Amino acid sequence: MQLGRIGVQRGFTLIEIIVTIVIIGILGVGIVNFIGRSVQGVADSADRQHIASIAWLLSEKVSRGVRDALPNSFRVNAASGSGSCIEYIPTVGGSDYLTVPTAGAADSFEVVPFPNYTAGDVDSARDRVAVYPNTVSGLYSLASPGTISSLVSQLTAGATPNALELELSAAHQFLTDSPTRRFYIVRPPEMFCFVGGFLNYYTGYGFQSSIPDPSGLTPQVVASQLRDGAFAYSPGTLSRAGVVILSFDVVDASGAVQSIAQEIQVRNVP
């Protein structure tokens, strides 16, 4: 007589199910935390990149203007020497002169050809000549005698071989010769100001006896998300050129702050 096989039912016990659920829960929490931290890391990296972009843009814009400015033309809107605005006179060319009117006024003089400024570059509505700007005092007055001339009218061939004749719109007398016979072609002043959370750029307001109030000017916004911005200027010495000190904070959307400080060397010398 053969005995039939007895069927055996297999399954999970309650304890096994509970243990499995607990393990899955622990793994799930770990995975969620890992993904969350990865996403937060990407977001933080994007915020840092945004802050870096703002700082780079601001620094580059200011540096380009300041580096080639007329020596000793910087004015800061604070008696302490550190303020929210800095003004300077930009240069568009420079060379050496053969003669320059210092004993009396004249409307032309001979110069050495420029490396990067030709007759076609002359802007007769804005270009002027600056000779030996060794101090900011009187620089913005456009007086005659003075450091900065009347407007440049044109460049023509000079009487001396290989020289140019630089002609002015009105006779001008310069205060003194440059020890190196150096002169610059300059244009109307420009200014940067930290206003609220912005850095603004101003131009087209002309030469004024004192640094202008930015509230009366039309701004061009350079950068935002800023605070505690300040400018300072350290004049050049016998051993170094002038230096502009720039400092500001960049604030991201989360409130994180990155402090920036930079020294910008002025390339030109009187």
C-alpha positions as CSV (number, residue, x, y, z in Angstrom):
1,M,0.0,0.0,0.0
2,Q,1.5,3.3,-1.0
3,L,1.1,6.4,1.2
4,G,0.2,9.6,-0.6
5,R,2.6,12.6,-0.4
6,I,1.5,15.2,2.2
7,G,1.6,18.8,0.7
8,V,3.6,21.3,2.7
9,Q,2.7,25.0,2.6
10,R,5.6,27.5,2.8
11,G,5.4,31.3,3.5
12,F,6.7,34.2,5.5
13,T,6.2,34.5,9.2
14,L,5.0,37.8,10.7
15,I,8.5,38.4,12.1
16,E,10.1,38.0,8.7
17,I,7.7,40.5,7.2
18,I,8.3,43.0,9.9
19,V,12.1,42.7,9.6
20,T,11.8,43.1,5.8
21,I,9.7,46.2,6.1
22,V,12.2,47.7,8.6
23,I,15.2,47.0,6.4
24,I,13.4,48.5,3.3
25,G,12.5,51.6,5.4
26,I,16.1,52.1,6.5
27,L,17.3,51.7,2.9
28,G,14.7,54.1,1.7
29,V,15.6,56.8,4.2
30,G,19.3,56.4,3.2
31,I,18.5,56.7,-0.5
32,V,16.3,59.7,0.0
33,N,18.9,61.4,2.1
34,F,21.6,60.6,-0.4
35,I,19.5,62.0,-3.3
36,G,18.5,65.0,-1.3
37,R,22.1,65.9,-0.4
38,S,23.1,65.4,-4.0
39,V,20.4,67.8,-5.2
40,Q,21.3,70.3,-2.5
41,G,24.9,70.1,-3.5
42,V,24.1,70.8,-7.1
43,A,21.9,73.8,-6.0
44,D,24.7,75.1,-3.7
45,S,27.2,74.8,-6.5
46,A,24.9,76.7,-8.8
47,D,24.5,79.5,-6.2
48,R,28.3,79.7,-5.7
49,Q,28.7,79.8,-9.5
50,H,26.2,82.6,-9.7
51,I,27.9,84.6,-7.0
52,A,31.3,84.1,-8.7
53,S,29.8,85.3,-12.0
54,I,28.5,88.5,-10.4
55,A,31.9,89.1,-8.7
56,W,33.8,88.5,-11.9
57,L,31.6,90.7,-14.0
58,L,31.8,93.6,-11.6
59,S,35.5,93.3,-11.1
60,E,36.2,93.1,-14.9
61,K,34.0,96.1,-15.7
62,V,35.6,98.3,-13.0
63,S,39.2,97.1,-13.8
64,R,38.8,97.9,-17.5
65,G,37.9,101.4,-16.8
66,V,40.3,102.1,-14.0
67,R,43.5,100.5,-15.4
68,D,43.8,102.9,-18.3
69,A,42.5,106.0,-16.5
70,L,44.4,109.3,-16.5
71,P,46.9,109.2,-13.6
72,N,45.7,111.1,-10.4
73,S,42.3,111.8,-11.9
74,F,40.5,109.7,-9.3
75,R,37.9,111.2,-6.9
76,V,36.0,109.4,-4.2
77,N,32.8,110.8,-2.7
78,A,34.0,110.7,0.9
79,A,36.5,112.9,2.8
80,S,37.8,109.8,4.6
81,G,39.1,108.4,1.3
82,S,36.7,105.5,1.1
83,G,33.3,106.0,-0.4
84,S,30.5,104.4,-2.5
85,C,31.5,106.3,-5.7
86,I,34.7,106.7,-7.6
87,E,35.2,109.0,-10.6
88,Y,38.0,109.1,-13.1
89,I,39.0,110.5,-16.5
90,P,39.4,107.8,-19.2
91,T,42.2,107.9,-21.7
92,V,42.0,106.7,-25.3
93,G,45.5,107.3,-26.4
94,G,48.9,108.5,-25.4
95,S,52.2,109.5,-26.9
96,D,55.2,111.9,-26.6
97,Y,55.2,115.5,-27.8
98,L,58.0,117.5,-29.5
99,T,56.7,120.9,-28.3
100,V,53.8,121.9,-26.0
101,P,52.6,125.5,-25.2
102,T,53.6,126.4,-21.6
103,A,54.9,130.0,-22.0
104,G,51.7,131.1,-23.7
105,A,48.5,129.7,-25.3
106,A,48.6,128.0,-28.7
107,D,46.1,126.0,-30.7
108,S,48.5,123.4,-32.1
109,F,51.7,121.5,-31.3
110,E,53.8,118.6,-32.8
111,V,53.6,115.1,-31.4
112,V,55.1,111.7,-32.1
113,P,52.6,109.4,-33.9
114,F,50.4,107.4,-31.6
115,P,50.5,103.6,-31.5
116,N,46.7,103.2,-31.2
117,Y,45.1,106.6,-32.1
118,T,44.9,108.0,-35.6
119,A,43.2,110.9,-37.4
120,G,40.2,108.8,-37.9
121,D,39.9,108.1,-34.2
122,V,39.6,111.8,-33.3
123,D,36.3,112.6,-31.6
124,S,36.2,116.4,-31.9
125,A,33.2,116.6,-29.5
126,R,34.9,114.7,-26.6
127,D,38.7,114.4,-27.0
128,R,41.1,116.6,-25.1
129,V,44.8,116.6,-24.3
130,A,46.2,116.1,-20.8
131,V,49.9,117.0,-19.9
132,Y,51.5,116.0,-16.6
133,P,48.5,115.3,-14.4
134,N,50.5,115.0,-11.1
135,T,47.6,116.1,-8.9
136,V,43.8,116.0,-9.0
137,S,43.6,119.6,-7.9
138,G,42.2,121.7,-10.8
139,L,42.2,118.7,-13.1
140,Y,38.4,118.9,-13.8
141,S,38.2,122.7,-14.1
142,L,39.4,122.8,-17.8
143,A,41.0,126.2,-17.1
144,S,43.8,127.8,-19.2
145,P,46.5,127.6,-18.0
146,G,45.6,124.1,-17.0
147,T,46.4,120.4,-17.2
148,I,43.6,119.5,-19.7
149,S,43.2,121.4,-23.0
150,S,40.3,122.5,-25.1
151,L,38.9,119.9,-27.6
152,V,41.1,118.3,-30.2
153,S,39.9,119.2,-33.7
154,Q,42.2,117.1,-35.9
155,L,45.5,115.4,-36.5
156,T,47.5,116.4,-39.6
157,A,51.0,115.9,-40.9
158,G,53.6,117.9,-38.9
159,A,56.3,120.2,-40.2
160,T,58.9,117.9,-38.6
161,P,59.4,114.7,-40.7
162,N,57.4,111.7,-39.3
163,A,55.7,114.0,-36.7
164,L,52.0,114.9,-36.4
165,E,50.4,118.3,-35.8
166,L,47.7,118.1,-33.1
167,E,45.2,120.9,-33.5
168,L,42.9,122.2,-30.8
169,S,39.6,123.9,-31.2
170,A,40.8,126.9,-29.1
171,A,44.2,128.1,-27.9
172,H,45.3,126.6,-24.6
173,Q,48.3,127.0,-22.3
174,F,49.5,124.0,-20.2
175,L,50.7,124.5,-16.6
176,T,54.0,122.8,-17.1
177,D,56.1,120.4,-19.2
178,S,56.1,116.7,-18.5
179,P,59.5,115.5,-17.5
180,T,59.1,112.6,-20.0
181,R,57.3,114.8,-22.6
182,R,54.3,112.4,-22.2
183,F,50.7,113.4,-22.9
184,Y,47.3,111.7,-23.1
185,I,44.2,111.9,-25.1
186,V,41.3,112.0,-22.6
187,R,37.5,111.9,-22.8
188,P,34.8,113.1,-20.3
189,P,34.7,111.6,-16.8
190,E,33.1,108.3,-15.9
191,M,31.9,107.1,-12.5
192,F,31.0,103.9,-10.7
193,C,28.7,104.0,-7.6
194,F,27.3,101.4,-5.2
195,V,23.7,102.4,-4.8
196,G,21.4,100.2,-2.7
197,G,22.1,96.6,-3.9
198,F,23.5,97.7,-7.3
199,L,26.7,98.8,-8.9
200,N,25.9,101.6,-11.4
201,Y,28.0,103.1,-14.1
202,Y,27.6,106.8,-15.2
203,T,28.9,108.7,-18.1
204,G,28.0,111.7,-20.3
205,Y,27.6,114.2,-17.5
206,G,30.7,116.2,-18.4
207,F,33.5,117.8,-16.3
208,Q,32.3,119.1,-12.9
209,S,34.2,120.9,-10.2
210,S,33.3,118.3,-7.6
211,I,32.3,114.6,-7.9
212,P,28.6,114.6,-8.8
213,D,25.7,113.2,-6.8
214,P,24.6,110.0,-8.6
215,S,20.9,110.6,-7.7
216,G,20.8,113.3,-10.4
217,L,22.3,111.1,-13.2
218,T,21.1,108.3,-15.4
219,P,22.6,105.0,-14.3
220,Q,23.6,101.9,-16.3
221,V,23.3,98.8,-14.0
222,V,26.5,96.7,-13.9
223,A,25.6,94.2,-11.2
224,S,23.1,93.5,-8.5
225,Q,22.8,91.4,-5.2
226,L,25.4,93.6,-3.6
227,R,26.0,95.2,-0.2
228,D,28.7,97.2,1.7
229,G,30.4,98.3,-1.5
230,A,33.2,100.8,-1.2
231,F,36.0,102.4,-3.3
232,A,39.3,103.9,-2.2
233,Y,42.3,105.3,-4.0
234,S,46.0,105.2,-3.1
235,P,48.0,107.6,-5.2
236,G,51.2,106.5,-6.9
237,T,54.6,106.8,-5.4
238,L,58.2,106.7,-6.8
239,S,58.2,102.9,-6.4
240,R,54.7,102.0,-7.6
241,A,51.7,103.2,-9.7
242,G,48.4,104.3,-8.2
243,V,46.0,101.7,-6.8
244,V,42.2,101.6,-6.6
245,I,40.9,99.4,-3.8
246,L,37.5,97.8,-4.5
247,S,35.5,95.9,-1.8
248,F,31.9,94.5,-1.7
249,D,29.7,91.6,-0.6
250,V,27.7,89.5,-3.0
251,V,24.5,88.0,-1.4
252,D,22.7,85.0,-3.0
253,A,19.0,84.1,-2.8
254,S,19.5,82.1,0.4
255,G,21.2,84.9,2.2
256,A,24.7,83.5,1.9
257,V,27.4,86.2,1.7
258,Q,30.7,86.2,-0.3
259,S,33.1,89.1,0.6
260,I,35.3,90.3,-2.2
261,A,38.3,92.7,-2.0
262,Q,40.6,93.6,-4.9
263,E,43.4,96.0,-5.7
264,I,43.5,97.4,-9.2
265,Q,46.7,98.9,-10.4
266,V,46.5,102.0,-12.6
267,R,48.8,101.4,-15.6
268,N,49.4,105.0,-16.7
269,V,51.8,107.3,-14.9
270,P,52.0,111.1,-15.2
